[in-house]
């Protein structure tokens, strides 16, 4: 497995975003190693059609792994046998999720909660490794809480248990995406493993990769065998092409629309080109524009130095109001209202040319101008964590609440008018809209 993943940019297991149509798009741009969305082992064994669907592999995925969430050896091995028997999955490795911070996962003793005890983690990984012939990899964070960082202990436990590779996300579960990824800790883990005689077990670095030059620099500085990309691929699926070419690709608005239309076409083929298929696809397609709308061009000669000071994906991106072309403004708009219209146009267009023409018309329409004035904005990076309703756990004190009374049309109009006034004041004072 070391030779198969060495020097690769690997697509991370992405909750909601890493479905088959998106992975197919990434494969078009040169992605060679990919992972499924996280699969609950217990739900898979109970016959969940949702979990079963996550095992499906696109034929163009050269090396495909399924990530499972489990905390029991017996359950995990049964799930692995299930996925090996599945006619829709041709799995080359299985990844154990030990990094997910979502409360719905950790409350079950899964995901990042497994990091609290390296001894128990060792027992779990060893049981999975000894019980199957498929390579077992493990994805972790540097720790669970920020005051109990134990990445070196967990890497030691995983490698001595016989895992084929370990991926390290350079944040704690508690941090989510609020802090820059700590690549120094990843570098320490690589150095310690080599000193202990385990340099043959690949360590994959993960966190804050948005450009090919950041990926190369992280590999050179830390000595990781490969890098894994999550949000960077959601923002620009062509990051794999950039990594292979070792060059920045700055697609025009027309070229980006062609990419986005391809994604919509793949979703049509996957979910079905009818009302039922559209309803299924709508869980994903507008959602993808939460990330696609964040795209900015970062040529190496202009941003290489800046990226060493702060990861570009964590830096403040230019506002869409800075763009001159209305189409660029539309594609960079962070409003969910705009994303829904964009998705509809892409879905209904028979060709790239039709999609380009219709989106161009919409970018100059009164309807989009109204969205610019009053449209709802997305929440930064909450979309990737995909939190479920209810109690959020010890780090986030949000509690599930019953919805209040539905707002009247008059109340909604008043709120939108207030937003419009706020926008006018911000722009008049030289500020940015929408605020990033």
C-alpha positions in Angstrom: 0.0 0.0 0.0 2.9 2.3 0.6 3.8 2.3 -3.1 0.2 2.8 -4.1 -0.4 6.0 -2.1 3.1 7.4 -2.0 3.2 11.0 -3.3 -0.5 11.1 -3.9 -3.2 13.7 -3.2 -6.0 11.7 -1.6 -9.6 12.7 -1.5 -10.8 12.7 2.1 -14.0 10.9 3.3 -16.4 13.8 3.2 -19.7 13.8 5.1 -22.4 14.7 2.5 -20.0 16.0 0.0 -18.1 12.8 -0.9 -20.8 11.0 -2.8 -20.2 9.1 -6.0 -21.0 11.9 -8.5 -18.5 14.2 -6.8 -15.8 11.6 -6.6 -16.4 10.9 -10.3 -15.8 14.6 -11.0 -12.6 14.5 -9.0 -11.5 11.4 -10.9 -11.9 13.4 -14.2 -9.3 15.8 -12.8 -6.8 13.0 -12.0 -7.7 11.9 -8.5 -6.3 8.3 -8.0 -7.0 7.5 -4.3 -10.4 8.2 -2.7 -12.6 7.3 0.2 -16.3 6.9 0.7 -18.4 8.9 3.0 -18.3 7.6 6.6 -20.4 4.4 7.0 -21.9 3.5 10.3 -20.9 -0.2 10.7 -23.9 -1.0 12.9 -26.4 0.6 10.4 -24.8 -1.2 7.5 -25.3 -4.5 9.3 -28.9 -3.7 9.9 -29.4 -3.3 6.2 -29.6 0.5 5.9 -30.0 1.4 2.2 -28.3 4.8 2.9 -25.2 3.1 4.2 -25.3 0.5 1.4 -25.4 3.2 -1.2 -22.2 4.7 0.3 -20.3 1.6 -0.7 -20.8 2.3 -4.4 -17.7 2.9 -6.4 -17.3 4.8 -9.6 -15.5 2.6 -12.1 -12.9 5.4 -12.8 -11.8 5.5 -9.1 -8.4 3.7 -9.3 -7.9 3.0 -5.6 -11.1 3.2 -3.5 -11.5 2.7 0.3 -14.6 2.6 2.5 -14.4 4.4 5.8 -16.3 2.8 8.7 -17.3 4.1 12.1 -17.2 1.4 14.8 -15.8 0.8 18.3 -16.0 -3.0 18.3 -13.8 -5.6 16.7 -16.7 -8.1 16.0 -19.0 -5.4 14.6 -16.2 -3.9 12.5 -15.2 -7.3 11.0 -18.8 -8.1 10.2 -19.1 -4.8 8.5 -15.9 -5.3 6.5 -17.2 -8.7 5.3 -20.5 -7.1 4.4 -18.8 -4.5 2.2 -16.5 -7.1 0.6 -19.6 -9.1 -0.3 -21.4 -6.1 -1.8 -21.8 -6.2 -5.6 -21.6 -2.4 -5.8 -18.3 -2.1 -3.9 -14.8 -3.1 -5.1 -12.9 -2.1 -2.0 -9.1 -2.0 -1.8 -8.8 -0.9 1.8 -10.9 0.0 4.8 -10.4 3.1 6.9 -11.4 3.4 10.5 -12.8 6.8 11.5 -11.2 8.1 14.6 -11.5 11.8 13.8 -15.1 12.8 13.3 -16.1 15.5 15.9 -19.8 15.5 15.3 -21.8 14.9 18.5 -24.1 12.3 16.9 -20.9 10.2 16.3 -19.0 10.9 19.5 -22.0 10.2 21.7 -22.0 6.7 20.5 -18.3 6.3 21.4 -17.2 6.5 17.8 -15.0 8.9 15.8 -12.8 11.2 17.7 -13.9 9.8 21.1 -11.7 6.8 20.3 -8.6 9.0 20.6 -8.9 9.4 24.4 -7.5 5.9 25.0 -4.5 4.8 22.9 -4.6 1.4 24.6 -8.2 0.7 23.6 -7.5 2.1 20.1 -4.6 -0.3 19.7 -6.8 -3.3 20.7 -9.5 -2.2 18.2 -7.1 -1.7 15.3 -5.2 -4.9 16.0 -8.5 -6.9 16.1 -9.5 -5.5 12.7 -6.1 -6.1 11.2 -5.8 -9.6 12.5 -9.4 -10.5 11.4 -9.3 -9.6 7.7 -6.9 -9.6 4.8 -8.0 -6.2 3.5 -5.6 -3.4 4.5 -6.8 -1.3 7.5 -6.0 2.4 7.6 -6.9 4.8 10.4 -7.8 8.5 10.2 -7.2 10.5 13.4 -6.9 14.0 14.7 -4.0 15.3 16.9 -6.2 14.8 19.9 -9.7 15.0 21.2 -9.6 18.0 23.5 -7.0 20.8 23.1 -5.5 20.2 26.5 -5.0 16.4 25.9 -3.1 16.3 22.6 -1.9 12.7 22.3 -1.2 12.2 18.6 2.2 10.6 19.2 0.7 8.0 21.5 -2.1 7.2 19.1 0.1 6.9 16.1 2.3 4.5 18.1 -0.7 2.5 19.1 -2.0 2.3 15.5 1.3 1.4 13.8 2.1 -1.3 16.4 -1.4 -2.7 15.8 -0.4 -3.4 12.2 -2.3 -0.7 10.4 -1.3 -0.2 6.7 -1.4 3.6 7.0 -2.5 6.5 9.3 -3.9 9.9 8.3 -3.5 12.8 10.7 -5.7 15.8 10.6 -3.7 18.6 12.2 -6.5 19.8 14.6 -8.2 18.5 17.7 -11.8 17.4 17.6 -12.6 20.3 19.9 -11.2 22.9 17.4 -13.3 21.8 14.4 -12.0 24.1 11.7 -11.6 27.2 13.9 -7.7 27.1 14.1 -5.0 26.5 11.5 -4.0 22.9 11.2 -0.9 22.1 13.2 1.6 20.5 10.7 4.4 20.6 13.3 2.7 17.9 15.2 2.3 15.9 12.0 6.0 16.4 11.4 6.8 15.1 14.9 4.7 12.0 14.3 6.6 11.3 11.1 10.0 11.8 12.7 9.1 9.7 15.7 7.8 6.8 13.6 10.9 6.7 11.5 13.1 6.7 14.6 11.1 3.8 16.0 11.7 1.8 12.8 8.2 2.3 11.4 9.1 4.5 8.4 7.6 2.0 6.1 4.1 2.7 7.4 2.7 5.7 5.4 1.6 8.8 7.3 -0.8 11.0 5.4 -1.0 14.7 6.3 -4.4 16.4 6.3 -5.5 20.0 6.9 -5.7 23.4 5.1 -4.6 22.3 1.7 -6.0 24.6 -1.0 -3.2 24.8 -3.6 -0.7 22.5 -5.2 2.2 24.5 -3.8 0.9 24.2 -0.3 0.6 20.5 -0.7 4.1 20.1 -2.1 5.6 22.3 0.7 3.8 20.3 3.4 5.2 17.1 2.0 8.7 18.4 1.8 8.7 20.0 5.2 7.1 17.2 7.2 8.1 14.1 5.3 4.6 12.8 5.0 4.1 10.1 2.3 1.0 11.8 0.9 -1.5 14.6 1.6 -5.3 14.3 2.0 -7.6 17.1 0.8 -11.2 17.8 1.9 -12.4 21.4 1.8 -9.8 22.2 -0.9 -11.4 19.7 -3.2 -14.9 20.9 -2.5 -13.9 24.5 -3.3 -12.1 23.4 -6.5 -12.3 19.8 -7.7 -9.6 20.5 -10.2 -7.0 20.7 -7.3 -6.0 17.1 -8.3 -5.1 18.4 -11.8 -3.1 21.2 -10.3 -1.2 18.8 -8.1 -0.4 16.5 -11.0 0.6 19.4 -13.3 2.4 21.2 -10.5 0.8 24.4 -11.8 -2.2 26.6 -11.0 -5.3 26.4 -13.2 -7.3 29.6 -13.1 -10.5 28.6 -15.0 -12.7 31.4 -16.4 -16.3 31.7 -15.4 -17.4 29.8 -18.5 -14.9 26.9 -17.7 -16.1 26.7 -14.1 -19.7 26.5 -15.3 -18.7 23.6 -17.5 -17.3 21.8 -14.5 -20.4 22.6 -12.4 -22.7 21.4 -15.2 -20.7 18.2 -15.4 -21.3 17.6 -11.7 -25.1 18.2 -12.2 -25.0 15.8 -15.1 -23.3 13.1 -13.0 -25.9 13.6 -10.3 -28.7 13.1 -12.9 -27.1 9.9 -14.0 -26.7 8.7 -10.4 -30.0 9.7 -8.9 -32.2 9.7 -11.9 -33.5 12.4 -14.4 -37.0 12.7 -12.9 -38.7 14.4 -10.0 -37.6 11.7 -7.5 -34.0 11.9 -8.7 -34.0 15.7 -8.5 -35.4 15.5 -5.0 -32.6 13.2 -3.9 -29.9 15.3 -5.7 -31.1 18.5 -4.0 -29.7 17.3 -0.8 -26.3 17.7 -2.4 -26.2 19.9 -5.5 -27.1 23.3 -4.0 -25.0 22.4 -0.9 -21.9 22.1 -3.1 -22.1 25.8 -3.9 -21.5 26.6 -0.3 -17.9 25.6 -1.2 -17.7 26.2 -4.9 -18.7 29.8 -4.4 -15.5 30.3 -2.3 -13.2 29.7 -5.2 -10.5 32.3 -5.8 -7.4 32.0 -8.0 -4.2 31.7 -6.1 -1.2 31.7 -8.6 2.0 30.4 -7.0 4.1 33.4 -7.9 1.7 35.7 -6.1 0.6 33.7 -3.1 3.4 31.2 -2.3 5.0 33.5 0.4 1.6 34.5 1.9 0.7 30.8 2.2 3.7 30.2 4.5 2.4 32.8 6.9 -1.2 31.6 7.0 -3.0 28.8 5.1 -4.8 30.3 2.2 -8.0 28.4 2.9 -8.0 30.0 6.4 -7.4 33.5 5.0 -10.0 36.1 4.3 -11.1 35.7 0.7 -12.0 38.6 -1.6 -15.7 39.6 -1.6 -17.8 38.9 -4.6 -18.6 42.6 -4.7 -15.0 43.1 -5.9 -15.7 41.4 -9.2 -16.6 43.4 -12.3 -18.4 40.7 -14.3 -22.0 40.0 -13.0 -21.4 36.3 -13.8 -18.4 36.2 -11.5 -20.4 38.0 -8.8 -23.1 35.3 -9.1 -20.7 32.3 -8.9 -19.0 33.9 -5.9 -22.3 34.7 -4.1 -22.6 33.0 -0.7 -26.4 33.1 -0.5 -28.3 29.8 -0.3 -31.1 31.5 -2.4 -28.6 32.0 -5.3 -27.2 28.5 -4.9 -30.7 27.0 -5.4 -31.2 28.9 -8.6 -27.8 28.0 -9.9 -28.4 24.3 -9.2 -31.8 24.5 -11.0 -30.3 26.1 -14.1 -27.5 23.5 -14.2 -29.9 20.6 -13.8 -32.3 21.8 -16.5 -29.7 22.8 -19.1 -29.0 20.3 -21.8 -25.5 21.6 -22.6 -22.7 23.6 -21.2 -23.5 26.4 -23.6 -27.2 26.6 -22.5 -26.1 26.6 -18.8 -23.6 29.4 -19.5 -26.2 31.5 -21.3 -28.9 31.0 -18.7 -26.6 31.8 -15.8 -25.3 34.8 -17.6 -28.9 36.0 -18.0 -29.7 35.3 -14.4 -26.6 37.2 -13.1 -28.0 40.4 -14.7 -31.6 39.8 -13.7 -33.8 41.7 -11.2 -34.2 38.5 -9.3 -30.5 38.1 -8.6 -30.2 41.8 -7.7 -32.9 41.2 -5.1 -30.9 38.2 -3.8 -27.9 40.5 -3.6 -29.9 42.8 -1.4 -31.7 40.4 0.8 -30.5 36.9 0.2 -29.6 34.7 3.2 -25.9 34.0 3.7 -24.3 30.6 4.5 -22.6 29.8 7.8 -18.8 29.5 7.5 -17.6 25.9 7.5 -20.7 24.6 9.4 -21.7 22.9 6.2 -18.8 20.5 6.2 -19.2 19.5 9.8 -22.9 18.8 8.9 -24.1 19.0 12.6 -27.3 17.2 13.4 -30.1 18.7 15.5 -30.0 18.3 19.2 -27.4 18.6 21.9 -24.0 19.4 20.5 -21.8 18.1 23.3 -19.4 19.5 25.8 -17.6 21.9 23.4 -20.7 23.5 21.8 -23.5 24.2 24.2 -26.2 24.5 21.5 -29.3 22.6 22.5 -32.1 21.3 20.4 -35.1 23.6 20.6 -38.6 23.5 19.3 -39.1 25.8 16.4 -40.8 29.1 17.1 -44.0 30.4 15.4 -43.7 30.7 11.6 -42.9 34.3 10.5 -45.6 36.1 8.5 -44.9 37.6 5.1 -44.9 41.1 6.7 -42.2 40.0 9.2 -40.1 38.5 6.5 -40.4 41.7 4.4 -39.3 43.8 7.4 -36.3 41.5 8.0 -35.2 41.7 4.4 -35.6 45.5 4.4 -33.4 45.7 7.5 -30.8 43.6 5.7 -30.9 45.8 2.7 -30.4 48.9 4.8 -27.5 47.3 6.6 -25.9 46.4 3.2 -26.2 50.0 2.0 -24.6 51.4 5.1 -21.7 48.9 4.9 -21.0 49.5 1.3 -21.3 53.3 1.8 -18.7 53.1 4.5 -16.2 51.2 2.3 -17.0 47.7 3.7 -17.6 44.4 2.0 -20.9 42.7 1.2 -21.7 39.9 1.8 -19.4 39.9 4.9 -17.0 36.9 4.8 
